[in-house]
């Protein structure tokens, strides 16, 4: 098994594990809606994954931007009163 098949296979297994955990915990736990800033960060990370194959600089820049936006969203949510 070469690396070109190994890494997508591991990614699929991890994705299925996360989906299974969400399905099990979703029934017992109240889910919160995603914030617009988190959605924007997710979009940047996905764009970075999609454009990473054509230009590494563009892909890494988009992923880095998405992670920075996600970090800002996390900090904003920590400061918000419960």
PyMOL commands that place a pseudoatom at each C-alpha (Angstrom):
pseudoatom trace, name=CA, resn=UNK, resi=1, chain=A, elem=C, hetatm=0, pos=[0.000, 0.000, 0.000]
pseudoatom trace, name=CA, resn=UNK, resi=2, chain=A, elem=C, hetatm=0, pos=[1.586, 3.256, -1.118]
pseudoatom trace, name=CA, resn=UNK, resi=3, chain=A, elem=C, hetatm=0, pos=[1.232, 6.707, 0.452]
pseudoatom trace, name=CA, resn=UNK, resi=4, chain=A, elem=C, hetatm=0, pos=[-1.158, 7.927, -2.248]
pseudoatom trace, name=CA, resn=UNK, resi=5, chain=A, elem=C, hetatm=0, pos=[-3.743, 5.421, -1.014]
pseudoatom trace, name=CA, resn=UNK, resi=6, chain=A, elem=C, hetatm=0, pos=[-2.757, 5.294, 2.652]
pseudoatom trace, name=CA, resn=UNK, resi=7, chain=A, elem=C, hetatm=0, pos=[-3.416, 8.936, 3.640]
pseudoatom trace, name=CA, resn=UNK, resi=8, chain=A, elem=C, hetatm=0, pos=[-6.894, 9.247, 2.065]
pseudoatom trace, name=CA, resn=UNK, resi=9, chain=A, elem=C, hetatm=0, pos=[-7.814, 5.935, 3.684]
pseudoatom trace, name=CA, resn=UNK, resi=10, chain=A, elem=C, hetatm=0, pos=[-6.751, 7.229, 7.115]
pseudoatom trace, name=CA, resn=UNK, resi=11, chain=A, elem=C, hetatm=0, pos=[-8.655, 10.460, 6.464]
pseudoatom trace, name=CA, resn=UNK, resi=12, chain=A, elem=C, hetatm=0, pos=[-11.821, 8.519, 5.630]
pseudoatom trace, name=CA, resn=UNK, resi=13, chain=A, elem=C, hetatm=0, pos=[-11.508, 6.390, 8.777]
pseudoatom trace, name=CA, resn=UNK, resi=14, chain=A, elem=C, hetatm=0, pos=[-11.022, 9.479, 10.957]
pseudoatom trace, name=CA, resn=UNK, resi=15, chain=A, elem=C, hetatm=0, pos=[-13.982, 11.202, 9.297]
pseudoatom trace, name=CA, resn=UNK, resi=16, chain=A, elem=C, hetatm=0, pos=[-16.203, 8.170, 9.949]
pseudoatom trace, name=CA, resn=UNK, resi=17, chain=A, elem=C, hetatm=0, pos=[-15.053, 8.061, 13.582]
pseudoatom trace, name=CA, resn=UNK, resi=18, chain=A, elem=C, hetatm=0, pos=[-15.915, 11.741, 14.045]
pseudoatom trace, name=CA, resn=UNK, resi=19, chain=A, elem=C, hetatm=0, pos=[-19.293, 11.226, 12.393]
pseudoatom trace, name=CA, resn=UNK, resi=20, chain=A, elem=C, hetatm=0, pos=[-20.033, 8.272, 14.666]
pseudoatom trace, name=CA, resn=UNK, resi=21, chain=A, elem=C, hetatm=0, pos=[-19.069, 10.256, 17.760]
pseudoatom trace, name=CA, resn=UNK, resi=22, chain=A, elem=C, hetatm=0, pos=[-21.272, 13.158, 16.673]
pseudoatom trace, name=CA, resn=UNK, resi=23, chain=A, elem=C, hetatm=0, pos=[-24.222, 10.866, 16.094]
pseudoatom trace, name=CA, resn=UNK, resi=24, chain=A, elem=C, hetatm=0, pos=[-23.818, 9.250, 19.521]
pseudoatom trace, name=CA, resn=UNK, resi=25, chain=A, elem=C, hetatm=0, pos=[-23.263, 12.515, 21.392]
pseudoatom trace, name=CA, resn=UNK, resi=26, chain=A, elem=C, hetatm=0, pos=[-25.807, 14.496, 19.405]
pseudoatom trace, name=CA, resn=UNK, resi=27, chain=A, elem=C, hetatm=0, pos=[-28.731, 12.735, 21.039]
pseudoatom trace, name=CA, resn=UNK, resi=28, chain=A, elem=C, hetatm=0, pos=[-27.565, 13.422, 24.574]
pseudoatom trace, name=CA, resn=UNK, resi=29, chain=A, elem=C, hetatm=0, pos=[-26.018, 16.847, 24.119]
pseudoatom trace, name=CA, resn=UNK, resi=30, chain=A, elem=C, hetatm=0, pos=[-27.475, 20.117, 22.907]
pseudoatom trace, name=CA, resn=UNK, resi=31, chain=A, elem=C, hetatm=0, pos=[-25.707, 21.226, 19.737]
pseudoatom trace, name=CA, resn=UNK, resi=32, chain=A, elem=C, hetatm=0, pos=[-24.860, 24.874, 19.257]
pseudoatom trace, name=CA, resn=UNK, resi=33, chain=A, elem=C, hetatm=0, pos=[-25.192, 26.586, 15.923]
pseudoatom trace, name=CA, resn=UNK, resi=34, chain=A, elem=C, hetatm=0, pos=[-22.027, 27.477, 14.061]
pseudoatom trace, name=CA, resn=UNK, resi=35, chain=A, elem=C, hetatm=0, pos=[-21.103, 31.155, 14.124]
pseudoatom trace, name=CA, resn=UNK, resi=36, chain=A, elem=C, hetatm=0, pos=[-20.697, 33.073, 10.864]
pseudoatom trace, name=CA, resn=UNK, resi=37, chain=A, elem=C, hetatm=0, pos=[-17.015, 33.622, 11.647]
pseudoatom trace, name=CA, resn=UNK, resi=38, chain=A, elem=C, hetatm=0, pos=[-16.487, 29.886, 12.137]
pseudoatom trace, name=CA, resn=UNK, resi=39, chain=A, elem=C, hetatm=0, pos=[-18.261, 29.225, 8.839]
pseudoatom trace, name=CA, resn=UNK, resi=40, chain=A, elem=C, hetatm=0, pos=[-15.956, 31.682, 7.087]
pseudoatom trace, name=CA, resn=UNK, resi=41, chain=A, elem=C, hetatm=0, pos=[-12.923, 29.994, 8.652]
pseudoatom trace, name=CA, resn=UNK, resi=42, chain=A, elem=C, hetatm=0, pos=[-14.183, 26.595, 7.522]
pseudoatom trace, name=CA, resn=UNK, resi=43, chain=A, elem=C, hetatm=0, pos=[-14.633, 27.942, 3.990]
pseudoatom trace, name=CA, resn=UNK, resi=44, chain=A, elem=C, hetatm=0, pos=[-11.065, 29.260, 3.909]
pseudoatom trace, name=CA, resn=UNK, resi=45, chain=A, elem=C, hetatm=0, pos=[-9.672, 25.931, 5.113]
pseudoatom trace, name=CA, resn=UNK, resi=46, chain=A, elem=C, hetatm=0, pos=[-11.680, 24.033, 2.483]
pseudoatom trace, name=CA, resn=UNK, resi=47, chain=A, elem=C, hetatm=0, pos=[-10.520, 26.455, -0.206]
pseudoatom trace, name=CA, resn=UNK, resi=48, chain=A, elem=C, hetatm=0, pos=[-6.958, 25.920, 0.964]
pseudoatom trace, name=CA, resn=UNK, resi=49, chain=A, elem=C, hetatm=0, pos=[-7.394, 22.169, 0.604]
pseudoatom trace, name=CA, resn=UNK, resi=50, chain=A, elem=C, hetatm=0, pos=[-8.919, 22.531, -2.846]
pseudoatom trace, name=CA, resn=UNK, resi=51, chain=A, elem=C, hetatm=0, pos=[-6.354, 24.997, -4.192]
pseudoatom trace, name=CA, resn=UNK, resi=52, chain=A, elem=C, hetatm=0, pos=[-3.376, 23.394, -2.436]
pseudoatom trace, name=CA, resn=UNK, resi=53, chain=A, elem=C, hetatm=0, pos=[-2.754, 21.093, -5.384]
pseudoatom trace, name=CA, resn=UNK, resi=54, chain=A, elem=C, hetatm=0, pos=[-2.453, 23.886, -7.939]
pseudoatom trace, name=CA, resn=UNK, resi=55, chain=A, elem=C, hetatm=0, pos=[-0.325, 26.324, -5.964]
pseudoatom trace, name=CA, resn=UNK, resi=56, chain=A, elem=C, hetatm=0, pos=[1.164, 25.516, -2.606]
pseudoatom trace, name=CA, resn=UNK, resi=57, chain=A, elem=C, hetatm=0, pos=[1.496, 29.191, -1.619]
pseudoatom trace, name=CA, resn=UNK, resi=58, chain=A, elem=C, hetatm=0, pos=[-2.163, 29.892, -2.295]
pseudoatom trace, name=CA, resn=UNK, resi=59, chain=A, elem=C, hetatm=0, pos=[-3.334, 26.731, -0.525]
pseudoatom trace, name=CA, resn=UNK, resi=60, chain=A, elem=C, hetatm=0, pos=[-1.177, 27.310, 2.548]
pseudoatom trace, name=CA, resn=UNK, resi=61, chain=A, elem=C, hetatm=0, pos=[-2.166, 30.974, 2.668]
pseudoatom trace, name=CA, resn=UNK, resi=62, chain=A, elem=C, hetatm=0, pos=[-5.860, 30.156, 2.551]
pseudoatom trace, name=CA, resn=UNK, resi=63, chain=A, elem=C, hetatm=0, pos=[-5.499, 27.481, 5.231]
pseudoatom trace, name=CA, resn=UNK, resi=64, chain=A, elem=C, hetatm=0, pos=[-3.489, 29.825, 7.443]
pseudoatom trace, name=CA, resn=UNK, resi=65, chain=A, elem=C, hetatm=0, pos=[-6.113, 32.538, 7.017]
pseudoatom trace, name=CA, resn=UNK, resi=66, chain=A, elem=C, hetatm=0, pos=[-8.835, 30.061, 7.956]
pseudoatom trace, name=CA, resn=UNK, resi=67, chain=A, elem=C, hetatm=0, pos=[-6.962, 29.000, 11.077]
pseudoatom trace, name=CA, resn=UNK, resi=68, chain=A, elem=C, hetatm=0, pos=[-6.428, 32.617, 12.132]
pseudoatom trace, name=CA, resn=UNK, resi=69, chain=A, elem=C, hetatm=0, pos=[-10.117, 33.394, 11.668]
pseudoatom trace, name=CA, resn=UNK, resi=70, chain=A, elem=C, hetatm=0, pos=[-11.017, 30.274, 13.681]
pseudoatom trace, name=CA, resn=UNK, resi=71, chain=A, elem=C, hetatm=0, pos=[-8.657, 31.385, 16.452]
pseudoatom trace, name=CA, resn=UNK, resi=72, chain=A, elem=C, hetatm=0, pos=[-10.296, 34.821, 16.543]
pseudoatom trace, name=CA, resn=UNK, resi=73, chain=A, elem=C, hetatm=0, pos=[-13.711, 33.136, 16.744]
pseudoatom trace, name=CA, resn=UNK, resi=74, chain=A, elem=C, hetatm=0, pos=[-12.567, 30.918, 19.624]
pseudoatom trace, name=CA, resn=UNK, resi=75, chain=A, elem=C, hetatm=0, pos=[-11.217, 33.913, 21.541]
pseudoatom trace, name=CA, resn=UNK, resi=76, chain=A, elem=C, hetatm=0, pos=[-14.440, 35.883, 20.948]
pseudoatom trace, name=CA, resn=UNK, resi=77, chain=A, elem=C, hetatm=0, pos=[-16.547, 32.968, 22.199]
pseudoatom trace, name=CA, resn=UNK, resi=78, chain=A, elem=C, hetatm=0, pos=[-14.405, 32.575, 25.336]
pseudoatom trace, name=CA, resn=UNK, resi=79, chain=A, elem=C, hetatm=0, pos=[-14.963, 36.208, 26.290]
pseudoatom trace, name=CA, resn=UNK, resi=80, chain=A, elem=C, hetatm=0, pos=[-18.747, 36.006, 25.754]
pseudoatom trace, name=CA, resn=UNK, resi=81, chain=A, elem=C, hetatm=0, pos=[-20.695, 35.581, 28.992]
pseudoatom trace, name=CA, resn=UNK, resi=82, chain=A, elem=C, hetatm=0, pos=[-22.599, 32.331, 29.382]
for i in range(1, 82): cmd.bond("trace and resi %d" % i, "trace and resi %d" % (i + 1))
show_as sticks, trace
zoom trace
